[in-house]
Amino acid sequence: MLPAGPLLWCFWGGVTYLEKTPPETPAKGAAMKVHIEMDMTPEEARTFMGLPDIQPMQQRMMDEMQARMKAAFDANDPEGMMRAWLPLGGADTFQKFQKAMWDSATAMLKKDGK
């Protein structure tokens, strides 16, 4: 007697029978994972999520930064260029950060060397 289920013809000429199994039902309260893929531009994504359009503000900031950098470059002032590139304190802040890193590294070496 042949088993119950649909017939599946193989490329090699054989016949295979597939068993019918009932679909599994998830447990009550089980989590479900959903994956959605959207193909859109950054502008479309911001609009879709309801975020504001900040492009005009970004353009003004870039224009201002370019003007400051050009003025410092034209004056041939390296410190002025650093201030334009690092607006939060300029070279002084970078030097303080670098000194803090060196101090912590030497402290760690002294601690390990005892």
C-alpha positions as a Markdown table, in Angstrom:
| # | Residue | x | y | z |
|---|---|---|---|---|
| 1 | Met | 0.0 | 0.0 | 0.0 |
| 2 | Leu | 1.3 | 3.5 | -0.8 |
| 3 | Pro | 1.7 | 6.1 | 2.0 |
| 4 | Ala | -0.7 | 8.9 | 2.2 |
| 5 | Gly | 0.5 | 12.3 | 1.0 |
| 6 | Pro | 1.3 | 14.2 | -2.2 |
| 7 | Leu | 3.6 | 12.7 | -4.8 |
| 8 | Leu | 6.9 | 14.4 | -5.6 |
| 9 | Trp | 8.6 | 13.4 | -8.9 |
| 10 | Cys | 12.4 | 13.6 | -8.6 |
| 11 | Phe | 14.8 | 14.5 | -11.5 |
| 12 | Trp | 16.3 | 11.0 | -11.3 |
| 13 | Gly | 13.0 | 9.4 | -12.2 |
| 14 | Gly | 12.1 | 8.2 | -8.7 |
| 15 | Val | 8.9 | 8.9 | -6.9 |
| 16 | Thr | 8.9 | 10.2 | -3.3 |
| 17 | Tyr | 5.9 | 10.6 | -1.0 |
| 18 | Leu | 5.8 | 13.5 | 1.3 |
| 19 | Glu | 4.1 | 13.2 | 4.7 |
| 20 | Lys | 1.5 | 15.7 | 5.6 |
| 21 | Thr | 2.1 | 17.2 | 9.0 |
| 22 | Pro | -0.1 | 19.8 | 10.7 |
| 23 | Pro | 1.5 | 23.3 | 11.0 |
| 24 | Glu | 3.1 | 24.1 | 14.4 |
| 25 | Thr | 1.2 | 26.6 | 16.4 |
| 26 | Pro | 3.2 | 28.9 | 18.7 |
| 27 | Ala | 2.7 | 28.8 | 22.4 |
| 28 | Lys | 0.4 | 31.4 | 23.8 |
| 29 | Gly | 2.3 | 34.7 | 24.5 |
| 30 | Ala | 5.3 | 33.6 | 22.4 |
| 31 | Ala | 7.3 | 36.4 | 20.8 |
| 32 | Met | 7.2 | 37.0 | 17.1 |
| 33 | Lys | 10.1 | 38.3 | 15.1 |
| 34 | Val | 9.3 | 40.4 | 12.0 |
| 35 | His | 11.9 | 41.6 | 9.5 |
| 36 | Ile | 10.9 | 44.5 | 7.3 |
| 37 | Glu | 13.2 | 45.9 | 4.6 |
| 38 | Met | 12.6 | 49.3 | 3.1 |
| 39 | Asp | 14.5 | 50.8 | 0.3 |
| 40 | Met | 14.5 | 54.6 | 0.6 |
| 41 | Thr | 16.7 | 57.7 | 0.6 |
| 42 | Pro | 17.7 | 59.3 | 3.9 |
| 43 | Glu | 15.3 | 62.2 | 3.1 |
| 44 | Glu | 12.4 | 59.7 | 2.7 |
| 45 | Ala | 13.4 | 57.9 | 5.9 |
| 46 | Arg | 13.4 | 61.2 | 7.9 |
| 47 | Thr | 10.0 | 62.1 | 6.5 |
| 48 | Phe | 8.6 | 58.7 | 7.1 |
| 49 | Met | 9.8 | 58.8 | 10.8 |
| 50 | Gly | 8.5 | 62.3 | 11.3 |
| 51 | Leu | 12.0 | 63.9 | 11.9 |
| 52 | Pro | 12.5 | 67.5 | 11.0 |
| 53 | Asp | 14.4 | 68.6 | 7.8 |
| 54 | Ile | 17.8 | 69.9 | 9.1 |
| 55 | Gln | 19.4 | 70.3 | 5.7 |
| 56 | Pro | 19.1 | 74.1 | 5.7 |
| 57 | Met | 20.8 | 74.3 | 9.1 |
| 58 | Gln | 23.5 | 71.9 | 8.1 |
| 59 | Gln | 24.2 | 74.0 | 5.0 |
| 60 | Arg | 24.5 | 77.2 | 7.0 |
| 61 | Met | 26.9 | 75.5 | 9.5 |
| 62 | Met | 29.0 | 74.2 | 6.6 |
| 63 | Asp | 29.1 | 77.6 | 4.9 |
| 64 | Glu | 30.2 | 79.2 | 8.2 |
| 65 | Met | 32.8 | 76.6 | 8.9 |
| 66 | Gln | 34.2 | 76.9 | 5.3 |
| 67 | Ala | 34.4 | 80.7 | 5.7 |
| 68 | Arg | 36.3 | 80.5 | 9.0 |
| 69 | Met | 38.7 | 77.9 | 7.5 |
| 70 | Lys | 39.3 | 79.9 | 4.4 |
| 71 | Ala | 39.9 | 83.1 | 6.4 |
| 72 | Ala | 42.5 | 81.2 | 8.6 |
| 73 | Phe | 44.1 | 79.6 | 5.6 |
| 74 | Asp | 44.4 | 83.0 | 3.8 |
| 75 | Ala | 46.0 | 84.5 | 6.9 |
| 76 | Asn | 48.4 | 81.5 | 7.0 |
| 77 | Asp | 47.6 | 81.1 | 10.7 |
| 78 | Pro | 47.9 | 77.4 | 11.7 |
| 79 | Glu | 46.4 | 78.0 | 15.2 |
| 80 | Gly | 43.5 | 79.8 | 13.6 |
| 81 | Met | 42.9 | 76.8 | 11.3 |
| 82 | Met | 42.9 | 74.5 | 14.4 |
| 83 | Arg | 40.4 | 76.7 | 16.1 |
| 84 | Ala | 38.2 | 76.6 | 12.9 |
| 85 | Trp | 38.5 | 72.8 | 12.7 |
| 86 | Leu | 38.1 | 72.2 | 16.5 |
| 87 | Pro | 35.6 | 74.8 | 17.6 |
| 88 | Leu | 35.3 | 73.4 | 21.2 |
| 89 | Gly | 38.5 | 75.0 | 22.5 |
| 90 | Gly | 40.8 | 74.5 | 19.5 |
| 91 | Ala | 44.3 | 73.4 | 20.0 |
| 92 | Asp | 44.3 | 74.1 | 23.8 |
| 93 | Thr | 41.6 | 71.5 | 24.3 |
| 94 | Phe | 43.4 | 69.0 | 22.1 |
| 95 | Gln | 46.7 | 69.6 | 24.1 |
| 96 | Lys | 44.9 | 69.1 | 27.4 |
| 97 | Phe | 43.3 | 65.9 | 26.1 |
| 98 | Gln | 46.7 | 64.6 | 24.9 |
| 99 | Lys | 48.3 | 65.5 | 28.2 |
| 100 | Ala | 45.6 | 63.6 | 30.1 |
| 101 | Met | 46.1 | 60.6 | 28.0 |
| 102 | Trp | 49.9 | 60.6 | 28.5 |
| 103 | Asp | 49.5 | 61.1 | 32.2 |
| 104 | Ser | 47.1 | 58.2 | 32.5 |
| 105 | Ala | 49.4 | 56.0 | 30.4 |
| 106 | Thr | 52.5 | 56.8 | 32.6 |
| 107 | Ala | 50.4 | 56.3 | 35.7 |
| 108 | Met | 49.4 | 52.8 | 34.5 |
| 109 | Leu | 53.1 | 52.0 | 33.6 |
| 110 | Lys | 54.2 | 53.1 | 37.1 |
| 111 | Lys | 51.4 | 51.0 | 38.7 |
| 112 | Asp | 52.4 | 47.9 | 36.7 |
| 113 | Gly | 56.1 | 48.4 | 37.3 |
| 114 | Lys | 55.8 | 49.1 | 41.1 |
